[in-house]
């Protein structure tokens, strides 16, 4: 681009009627008019680029923020001084005691992972890790809630291996253990897989850093990878449009990740923090430099001056617009006092991380960006970062909701004989959603860093925070989209309570929530109703449970043509455990122990795995949410540490699948006696339930503990042997059900790609 062609502020002022590609950049006509009103002129090309990415659905939350504000109000009521940073920051930060804090957050990288599965998923991990770094925390673990189309679909076979390899390749190279997640299959995700990524980090209270640019004259330093043409428009535009039936409606370049550079960036940034060289910091994710400059400036003293031509480039032909829109990975922006700049650059050089001073903080209230001495951006930064459009999109309960809810699964034909019950147990165990996920998890390093306590195969992931005291944290992510389709208010609460229960089964006390709200097009009133109801349900339940929402992500336009995904409000719950060496395992550990059922079983089959797998049915009302019962159960599970020898929540697949998983892991069988209807006892998905074991002679202690909190308790039987036995109904050898459970993914997908090939084949 020659200087004569450069669209500067002075040119924009003298050429007000120039045609601009605002629609092609995803802006609406009224949004473009609003930009002109803010500036008092037409925007330059660079300004238009900034507004287009920052006012996109992905970056501005313009369709969702009216519903999200209730989470901020909730945090003030429920944080009880435990939240050190929350909504509006890069990630939530919570006090966990002993001077430690943890930062955690879950975000989406859905549409890029459909376009280019490996890089889409890999850069999803990279992006969430940088959010944690930006808070001053050392990342210690990741998780990956995933959703795919049917296991036998051709496109699932295209995207699943690449997504899994991307998650594993990037996380493994960073040296971060993957401690859990989900892999769920449903036809609505065909053509629109969900790749949600979670990261948790650890810091001391005094190491907390926030994203703001304060101090006139302080220098703005961009460090990390060079800026290239990959990801121009990237997730900020791609995640703001729906896909058509034949593929993505828009295909900007998906970001390309370099995990080895990110590892250097982590260590470099943590040393910069340790040496107190940073005043403010922001990672460069969605919207790249447009986001980092505008958000830092608006959160600080309100002004910043940037020399865009000082940005290190991989491609010298990039225009100012492209540089501002690029979402190249592994980049950070820091605000540094002038006297610390030399030391800052020296640390970067030590870690072989390129850094450049590209600007300074001002008190002008303007974000001014120059390109070779010509001003191409002069805007109030808050209008870019925080004052985008806010839509009160119309929403209405869809006409089909009543018909859907009236079609309950309780009327479906049920197995009646012991042989039929036995076959149903095997069928569910081998179903894609309940089967063994080792095909996926063996591609991840679960134990690198040496502090993983629980990972794949357990109800929750758990990591040790302090090696001297054994203080630790536990995390679970969950969501049953079928429940949310039947009743989005209850469905969001059911996602929350399952994660809450999973954390408690290991012995950790649930503390706080992060969420990733995945829905279809906000332009569909039915989808917006689902979203509004899910937000309301999550807020109401968090208020009762005392678990603030610390932050998260909204991902909209998840649909192919007119087919929206199941509403999928993924909820992550983080809990604290004082001594990880005393955690409760999820599987039976020895023969001769007594098995108890905690909680009440009701006739609740709608939305269940049994209805889905056996009858391909979705209808009725989801299981009842009983928040008081969930709290009481959690108290028993947490106070029962040391008494309980194993604990496994009851959720998808009911008691049947809990018995299967509890038996297979250590090869310890079980014999149970079910009172009443054996089918309901096995396959109901009533909530607030868990199976637990205690050593022989400790039964009365458990019964007293359950009575203390008013939790129903029933003795089921005894561990031991090599079979799962339901007395009077059937006997099922562990080896037989294990073969069915383990075979599903390998039979469908073949042998896994060796991790080395998966990683190095994409570098």
N, C-alpha and C positions, 0 to 999 in steps of 0.2 A: 504494500500500500504506500503510495507516494504522499507527501505532505499535502499536495494539491487535492488528493482524494479524501483526505482525513476529514471525518465529520466531527468538527470541534463544537464547543459551546457557542463560539461566535458565529460559526456557520449556521448552527441550528437557529440562532436568534434572527439571522438575516434571511433564512430560507424556510419559513414556517410551513409551507405547503408541500414540502417534499414527501412523496409517498414512502411509507415505511412498512416493513413486513410484520406488523404486530400480530396479525392473526396466525401467521405461520409459526410464530414463537409461542403460541398458546394463549395469548391475551384476548379478552373479550373487547368489544368496541367501547363499552362504557369504562372498562379498565384503562384502555389507552387514553380515553378522554380525561380520566381522573389524573393520569400521569402528566398530561399537558397542563391540567389545572394546577397541580402541585408545583410544577416548574415555571409556569407562566410562559411557556413556549413549548415547541415540540422537543422531545428528547433527542439527544444524539444517538448514534447507533450503539455506542458503548452503554449509554444510560438505558436504552431500550433493552439491551441484553441483560443488564442487571435486574431491572424491574421484572422482566419476563420470567427469569428463573426464580427470583425471590418471591414473586407473587404466584408462583405455581402452587398447585394443590399440595405437593409434597413438602414444600418449604414454608408456606404461609398458613397452612391449615385453615384456609378460608371457608371451607364448607363445614369444618368440625369445631372450630374454636368456640362457637357459641355454646356447644355442649361440653367442651373440655374444661371450661372455666370452673365448673363445679368441683373438679378435682383439686384446684388450687385452694378453694374455700375449705374443702375437706382436710387438706394437709394442715391447715392452721388449727383445725379442731382436734386432730388425732396424733400429731407428731410428738407431742409431749416432750419437746426439747431434743428429741432423738434425731431429727432431720437437720443436718448441717447445710445441705443444699438440695434444692428440689426442682420443681417445674420451672422451665425457663433457662436452666443451666444445661451444660452438655450431658450431664447425667446426675442422678440423685446420689446423695452422700448421707450416710447414717452413722451415728455413734453406736458402736457395739460394746463399749466398755474397755477398761484397761488402757485408755488413751488411744485406742484404735478406732478407725472408721472404715467403712466399706462403701465403694461406689459401684452401682450396678444399673444396667439399663438393657432393654430389649428393643430392637428396631427391625425394620423390614428391608429386604432387597429383592422384592418379588419379580417385578417385570424385567429388570436386567438379567435375572437368573433364567428367565425363559428365553430371552434373546441369545444369551451366551452363557450356558449353565456354569461352566467352570469359573470364569472370571466374575460373573455376577455374584456367585456365592462367595468366592474368595474375597472380593472387595467388600462384600457385606460384613465378613468377619473383620477385615482391616478397618472399616469405618467405625464399627462399634468399639473396637479396641482403642482407637484414637480418641473417642469420646471419653473413655475412662482415663487415658493418659492426661487429657486436658484438665481433669479435676485434680491432678497431682497424685494420682494413685498408680501403683504398680499393678498391671493386669495379672491375675493369677489363674483364671479359668474362663472357658467359654461354654456355651450351650447352643443347640440348634433345633428349635421347633420347626419341622418341615411338613408340608402338605403337597400331595401329588394326586394326579388323576388315577384311574384304575390301574392296578398293578400289571394287568395284561394289555394295556394300551400301548401302541407303538410309540407315541410321544412321551409317555412315562419312561420308556426304555431309553429315549434320547436324553431327557433332562435329568433323571435321577442319578445315573452314574456320574455325570459331570458335576452336578451340584454337590454330591457327597465328596467327590474328589477335591472340589474347590474348598469346601469347608475344612477337610482334613489337610489338604496341601498347605493352605495358608496358616492354619492354627498350629500344625505340627512344626512348620518352619519357625514360627515365633516361639516355640517351646512352651505353649500354653495347653494344659490338659483340657480335653472336652469331657465334661462331667455329667452330661445328660441332654435331654431334649425329647423330641417326638418325631415319628414318621407316620403320618396318617394318609390314607388313600380314600378318595371319593371322586365320583365322576364330575362334580362341579369344578374341581381343580384342574381338569384336563385343559391344557392350553393356558393355564394360569396357576402355576405352582406357587406356593408360598415359601419363602426362605426368610425366616425370622432368625436373628442372631442376638445372643445375649453375651455380655461380658461382665465379670465382676473383678474389682480391683481393691487393693488394700492400701491404706495410708494412715499416717498419724494425723491427729486433729490439726496440728500446726502446719501441715503440708498442703492443706486445702488451697486450691487456686480457682479463680473465677474468670469468666470471659468478659473482660472489659478493658478499654483503652483509656487510662487516666494519666494525667501529668503532662501538661503542655511541654513540648520539646522532647518527650520520650520518643525513642526510636522504634519503628515498626520493622521487624525482621521476619522474612519468609525463609524457612529452612526445611530441608528434606529433599524429596525428589524434584527434578526439574518439571516444569509445566509443559505438557504436550497436547496433542490433538485428541487423545483418547478421552472419551466421556464428555465431549462438548455437548452441553444440554443434558446429557446423562440422565441420572435418576430423577433430577428435578423436573424434566419434561416427560420422560418415559413413564414415570409413576403417576403422572397426572392425566393420563388418557387411558381409555379402555382399549382392549385388543379387538380387532375384528375377527371374523370366523376363520380367516386364512392366516392369521399371524398378527404381529404387532402393528398397530396403526401407525406408529412412528418408530423408527429404528436409528436413533442417534448412537454413536459409538459407545459401547459399554466400557467402563473403566477397566484398565489393566493393572493388576496388582503385582507388587514386588515385596514379598514377605521378608526378604533379607534386609531390604532397606528399612522396612517398618521396624524390624528388630533393632537396628542401629538407632532409629528415631526414638524408640522407647528408652533405650539406655541413655542416649544423649539428653532427652528431655528430663529424665529423672535426675541426672547429674546437674542440669541447669537449675532444677528446682532445689536440689540439695544445697547448691552454692548460692541460693537466694538471688539469682540473676534475672528473674522474670517478674514483671508486675502484672501482666495479664496475658492470657493465652487463648487460642481458638484453633481447633483442628479444621482442616479444609476437607469437607465432605461434599454433600449435596450443595450445588451452586458455587462451589469453589471459592475463588477470591471475592466474588460478589457477596457471598455470605460472610466470610471472615472479616472483610473490611467494614461492611455496613453494621454487622452485629457488634463488633468490638467498639466501633466509634459510638454507636447509639447507646451502648451500655456504659460508656465511660464519660468523658467530658464533652462528648458530642461532636468532635471534629477530628479529621484525619486528612493528611496530605500524602498522596502516594505517587511515586514515579513508576509508572507501569513498565516502562522500558528497562527498568532494573531487575525485573523478574527473570530469573534464570529459565531459559527455554530449551526444550528438546527439539523444537521445530521453529526455526527463525522466521518462517513465513506466516506465523500466526498473527492475526489482526488483533487490535485491542478488544474487540467484542469476543473473539474466540478465547483469548487469555482470561477474560473475566468469567466466561461461561465454562471453561474447562474444569472437569472434575477429576483430573489426574490425581492419583492416590499418593499416600505417604508424604503429605505436606502439613506443616503446622505454621501458625503465625504467632509471634510473641511481641509483647510490648516491653521495652527494656530502657532503663535509665541510661543516659549518654555515657556516664562513667563506667557502666558495666558492659558496654558493647564489645570492647576488646576481649574481655574475659568470656563473654557469651560466644563470640566467634571462635575463640581458642578451644572451647569445649566442643563445638561443632566440628572443628578440624580434627580434634583427637578421635572422634568417632567416625570420621570420613563422611560427615553429613554437610552437604553444601548449604551455605547460608548467605543471604544478601540483605543489606539494609535497603528497604524500598520506600520508606516514608517516615513520617513523624506524627505525633499526636498534636492536635491544635485545639483551641477553644472557640473556633469560628462557628461551631454548630453545623458545619458543612463537611461532606465527604468530597474532596477534590482529587481527581486523578488526572495526571498529565501523561502524555505520550510524546517523547522527544521534544519537550518544551511546550507542547500545545495541550490545552485543557480539553479533555474528552468527557469528563464527568464532573458535575458540580451539583450535588443534590443534598437535601437534608437526609442524613443516614437513617433516621428513624422511619421515614416514609418508605424506604426500601426494605428495612429489616422487620419492622413491627406494625406498620400502619397500612398494610395491604388491604385488599377488599375483605369484607366479612359478609358471608352469605347466610341469611336465615332461610335455607332452602326448604321448600315445602315438604312436609312428610305426613304420611297417613298410614294407618293400619291397613294392610292390603285386604281386598275383598276375599281372597282365598284363605286368609288366616283361620277363620272360623271353621271352614271345611276341613282344613288340615288338622286342626286341633280336635275335631270331632271324630277323626279316623284313628282311634287309639289302637295300639298294638295288643292291648289286653284281650282282644277278641280273636287274635290269630291262633291257628292250630298249634297245639303244644305237644311235645313228646309226653307219653304217658307211661311207658314201660322203662324198666331199668336199662334195657339194651338201647332204647332210643335216647335216654338221658346220657348214657355213656358216649354214644356217637355224637351227640350235640356238644359235649365237652371237648371232644377231639376236633370237631369242625370249627368251633370258636378258637381253640388254641392255634389252629393252623391258618386262621383268617388273616389277611394282610395287616389289619390294624392291631391285632393281638399277637402276631407271631414274633419269633425271635428276631431282633434287629441287629444281630452280630454282623451280618453282611455289611451293614453300614458302620457300626461302631468300631469294628476291627480296623477300619481305615483311619481312625483317630488315635492319637496318643492320649490315653486317659490318665497316665500317672507321671508324666514328666513334671519336674520340679519337686517331686517327692512329698507333696502335701495333700494329694487326693486321698480322701477317706472313703467316700462313696461315689460311684459313677454309674455307667450304663448297667442296667439290670436292677438297680435299687429304686425305691420310690422317689428319692431325690438325690441330687448331687451334693457332696459335702467336701469342703476343703478346710485344712487347718490354717489358721491365721498366725498364731504365735506358737513357736516350737517349744517354748519354755513352759507356758501355762496350758497349752493345747486348746486355747480358745479357737472356735471355728464358726463357719457359717454354712448354712444349707440352703439350696435353691431348687425350686421345682417350677416347670412351665407346663401349662395344660390348657386345653379347650376342646370341648365336644361340640363341633359345629352343628350337628344334628339337633342337639338340645337348643342351641341358639336359634335355629330355624323355627323350631316349634314355639319357642317363647324367648325372644332375645333378652328381655329383662332377667328372667330366671336363668337363661343360658350363660350370661356373663357371670352371674353369681355362682353358678355351678362350676365354671372354670376357676373362679377364685377359690371356692371351698375345696376343690380337689387339690389344687396346689398347696393350699393352707394345710390340708390333712396330710399330704405327702411329706411336707417339711416336718410336721409334728411326729410322724411315725418313726423318724430317725432319732427323735429326742430333742430337736431344736424348737425354740419358741418363735413362732411367726412374728415378724416385725414390720414388714413393709412390702409394697407392691410396685412393680413396673408392668406396663401393658403394651401390647402391640395389637391395635384394633384393625383387623383386615376385613374389608367389606367391598361390595360392588360399587356401582356408579352412584355418586351423590345426586345425580340429576334424576334418579328414579325415586319418587316419594316413598315407595315401599322400602327401599334400601335405607333411605334416611331415617325412616321410622325404626328400622332394626337398629341402626347406629344410635339413635337417640335413646331408645329403650335400653340398649346394652350399657351405655354410659350411665344412665340413671340407676340401673340395677347394680353396676359395679360400685358406684358411689355410695348407694344405700347400704350395701353389704360391708364395704370397707369401714363405714362409719360405725357400724355395730361391732365389727371385729377389732376396731382400733388399729387398722393397717393402712397408713396413708399411701396414696399414689405418689411416688417420687418423680415420675416422668415416664416417658415411653414414646410411642410413635403411632401415627394413624396412616394406614395405607388404604386408599380408595381406588376406584376404577378397576377393581379386581373382578373382571368378567370378560367373557369371550362372546362377542355379539350381544344377544339379549340374555345370556345365561350368566347370572351372578354366582360367585362362589357361595357356599354356605357362609353365613355370617360367622366370622372366626375371631372373636376377641380373646387372643392368647393372653393369659395372665401369669406373670412370674411372681412368686412369693419368696422372699428372703427371710430366713430365720437365723437365730443365734443359738449356739450350743457352747456351754462353758468348758466342756472337756470332751473333745472328739473321741478320746479313747473309750468313752462310756456310751457311745452311740448305740442305737438298737438296730440290728441288721434286719433286712426285709424278708429273708428266707429262713426256713426251718434249719436249725443248726445241729440238732441231736435227737436221737430216739428217746422215747419215754417221757416226753414233756406234754403238758396239758394244753390243748388248743381251746381258746375262747373266742366267741363273737361278741364284739362290742357294738352297740347300736341296735336300731329297730329296723326290721325288714318288712317292707310293704309290697303290695302288688303294683310295681312300677316297672313297666316294660317298654313304654313308648320312647323312641329314640335310642333304645338299647342296642348293644352290639348283636344280641340274639335276633332282634327284629330286622336289623340291617343285613346280617349275614345269611340267615336262614330264609327270610321272607322278602328281602329287598324292599322293606317297608319303612316308610317314614310318615308318622302321623301321631296325633294325640298330644298329651301334655307331658313335659319332662318330669323327672323326679322332683319331689317337693324339696325346697330349700329350707333347712332349719338351722339358722345361724347360732342359736343358743346351744343346740345339740352339737354343732361343730366345735364351738368353743369348749364345751364340757369334755368332748372326746379328746381334744388337743391337750387339755389339762391332764387327763389320765395318761396320755401317751408321753407327755413331757415329764410329769412326776413319776411315771413308771420306769424311767431309766434306771437300770440296775436290777429291777424286778422282772421286766419283760426281757425274754431271751430272743424274741423276734416280733416284728409288727409289720403288717402289710395292709395298705388301705384297700377298700372295696370300691371299685368304680367300674370302668369298662369291663364287661364280661362277668361282673358280679363275683359272688363267692367262688363260682366255678373256676374262673381264671386266676383268682388269688391263690387258690389251692394248687393249681398247676404251676404257677411261677414259684410259689414258696417251696414246692417239692422238688422241682427240676434242678434248681441251682446247686444244691448240695447233695442231691440224690437221697433225700430223707422223705420217706413216704408219710402218709397220714390216714387215719381212719376216723370218720366223723359220722355222727348220727343227727339227722335233721328232723326237727319236729314239724308236723303239718305237711304242706305241699312241698315235696322235694324239688319240683321244677322251680317254684318261686324262690325257695331257699338257695338254689344254685344260680339262677340267672336274673333275678331282680337286681336293678341298679340303684336301689335306695341309697341315699347319701348318709353322711355322718356315721360310717361304719368302718370297722377294721377287724382283722383277725390277729390275735396275739397269742404267744405261747409263754408259759412260765414253767420253771422246773417243778417236778413233782414235790408236793408238800407246801408249795407257795400259792396254792389256789385261793385260800382264804384271804391272803394279802391282796390279791388282785380284786376279789369280790368286794373287799372293804374299800379299796381305792375307787372302784367304779361307783360304789354307793355314795362315797363322799361327794362326787360330782353329779350324781343322778344319771349316770350312763347305764342303760340296760346292758346286762351281761348274761351270756348263756354259754355253758360248757358244750363244746362240739365233739371233742374226742381227744385222741392221743397221737403224737408223732411216732414214726417208726415203720420199718418194713420198706419194701421197694415198690409199693403201689399206692394209688389214691383210691380209698375205699369209702363209698357212701353206703352205710349199713342198710341192708334190705333192698338195695337198688343195683349196685354194680361194683366191680373191682377193675381198676385201670392201671396196668403197669406203668411206672414212670418212664421206662424206656420206650414204650409205645407212643405215649403222648409227646414225649420229648422229640422223637423222630419226626412227628407231624409238625410240631411247633418250630423245629429248627430248619425244616426243609423248604419252607415256602419261598423265601427270598432267593436262596441259591438256585432253586428249581426254576424260578421265573427269570432271574437275571444272570445266571451262570456264575463263574468264578469271579471274585473281586479283582480289580486291576491292582497290581502291586503298588504299594504306596510310593515307592521311589519313582516308578513310571508316571504315576498320577501327578506327582509334584513336578518332576523335571521335564516331563513332556509338555508342560505349559509355560515354561520359562523362556 
